[in-house]
C-alpha cells in the first residue's frame, strides 16, 4: 500500500511538473538569471538590431570575463523577434516576462516598437532596458519607473547637432521621417536652437524613395534667405534622403548636414566631404580600453570594425552586469532599480550614468567632420571635439511621474 501511494505521489509530482513546464511556469533555477532580448530580428530596422544583438553578447562576454556568470549565477539570454511591429513587440515582451520568466529585458527596436513595450514592463513590474531607440517620449511622457535607457535620446542628438550648427545668420530647414523618431528628433532640435533660425520642417513617410516634392519645398523655403543655408536631415532605415542632392542644392547655396549613422549608410556621405554634424559613435573616435577591446574582438570575429549600434548593445550589457555586480546577483526588480538609479558604468564611449529622474543614460556625443578615405567604402567622421554630458542641458520631461 505504501509503495502504491508512493507511486501515485511521484506520478502526481511528475504530472504537475510537466504541466507547469508546458505553461511556462516551471521554476527558474536559482543559480540562473534570465534576460529577455526582444528585438527586430526581422523588419525594416533589422540591420540596426542585429548590431545591437552582437554588441550585447560581446558586452556580456567582456564584462563577465567570458564566464557569462555574475555572483555565481549564470546569465541566460532568451531572444524573441518583435518583427518591427509594435503589437508583436508587446506580445513578445509579455511572453518573455510571463512564460520565459526573465528577470529583466532588453527592448531593441525602433522608437514606435519600443514605445509599445513600455506599458508591458509596468504591468509586469519588471525592468526594461531600451537600446537603441531614441524618441524622447520613451524617457519622457510615456516613461515609467521600470524603464532605463542606455541609448541616447532625441534631445541628446538634437542638442549636440544644434551646438554644431547654431550660429547667427544661419537659416535651417529640416527633413525627417514622419514617425516618433523623426518628430521627436526635430522637436528637440528646434528647441535646442538659440541663434540660428528654423524656417521649414519637412516630414515624409519612412518608406519614401522619391524626395523631389519635399526637397522642392525645402528649396523654396531656403533659396532666397541671406547668410548660410542648411538642410538638416534626421533619417533612419534603408531609403536614402541624400537623393535631394540630385536637385543641385549647391546652386542655391544650400548645404546638407546630418548626424552619424551605420557604416553602410555612411557610404552616401562620401558625396559630402567637409559636412559637419554630431554623432553618437564611430569606432575610431573614443580612446579607452573598452572601445579598444570591442574593436579588437569585432575585427577578429567579423573581419571588420564594430558599427554604430554594436557599441550600444555593448553598453547595455555593461549596464546589466554592473547592476548585477552591485546587487551581488540579486535580480529582483526593486533591488535592481535601487542599484541602477544614478549608477555610472563603463562603455565603449566612456562612462555613462543613469539619471535618477528618468533613467536616461547621460553620455558624450561627438562633433564630426566628414572626410573621404579611398581605402574605405564609407566616409570617415573625423572628431572635431567631444561634447560632454555637462554641456548638454537635456530636458527632463516626466516631472509628474511617480518614481
Steps between C-alpha positions, in 0.01 A plus 500: 500500500782738591675416176175562309445840668860591437461420131185710482678789671791485261259488208315807627825691548621405153168600346496837677858568397416422138193722510695787654772465237242491223342817633835672523478500880774256590712647778809692392832356610606718797853496359383647170403857402285514189522804277249560223622648173201615298625645173416566138665184375301560183346819369617835354759564774635147504856613421506738797367246746734224385785733597337556840470124550865441410614781727291374791649151481852639468439731793378218724804294404737789574335610825497146643850402379348243270308315774153650441471473877445764770521417871489130420185533289495414132363764260262350247381719211165404345432666164163586348423664165288818508502510116504880500131504600375668821222247567738207455757667727241536777402135475858376487609705801199378698593143408859561606384618843217249549618187321879529490508645853769753412612726785553790262488563127674697229261666255689540173270650241418828331335777699144394414570140595677601822218731605258208470711299746505757781155428652574127493798554731277702731225235497746223593706726729824387346794686353525596134822647362450687172774485237526655237168693460537876547152662514487743792160370608659167605661667799248784486122502488468122447764401756444293812731412789586155359658649187872579461668609179864457401432646155531872452170685467380743233591799716860382534520457122333834442693705755830363372410580139367841599834578664662435162260708288348760734663820374360851435394561141442129428166386355410133547236273348453145627420176322386210717284190506137538596520274806593517868872498420474784249249723676659470845841566348397815318298627797811470715727649232269800465491554876881486518558774243572840654667703223419340165151525350294193416294597194343171387426148627445222248367160613472212254394134535788271604460299179549805276719443196409808295605807696438750219187667634633531853834627379331763287310632800830520690666683210213749481532570873877554488607625158437871556627511856816700571800348674576132547226254401484142630260209461539279807405136435379259771434162337528129581448190291573373152386794284747784437386861545829620354338466159391859556854597397403398145295821485826696505449674832842659461372742236289657773783489751320234706714256701399157629569406862419191704616290792683167496363168381595138442797442270302382193284812518809716528608395153264775380693754710795469260320745273521765774862541614529768767139451615467548875265364761495311828509125547437247773790268411766413247747228582803720435397783732491387868837441660456257788582135577141376463461644151841361406383157615168528315681591179751217545234236570273612218786512253606149599148354482358683198808625314375857532450775756200534734226730384271766642261273689752232591639745754149558633435130556837473673406794726169333593687185601744702710206662679339162574817342637598811698157500666507127577846530651371784721214282621720189536282319248167604649278549193183605681351804333500744792855403594616565144317833475665618821840394369459653154363843588792738472729208413814566295633228272782463250423472127688522169412873505639551846300533821121528480267577790131424542333826600292445814200698380428308179761220476641652180868422444698824497788468257743679271429584136749589228527799266620352171618610156473262203817391324544267204739211538542318166590176680158483673152456346352746749581863583703559814355724773807676639475628854487876535433487873321298765176654627481405866179413686549810716476721188161363402208625703282199421141572610323282756157442351325281755492714812155383609561125485523306826839346563 
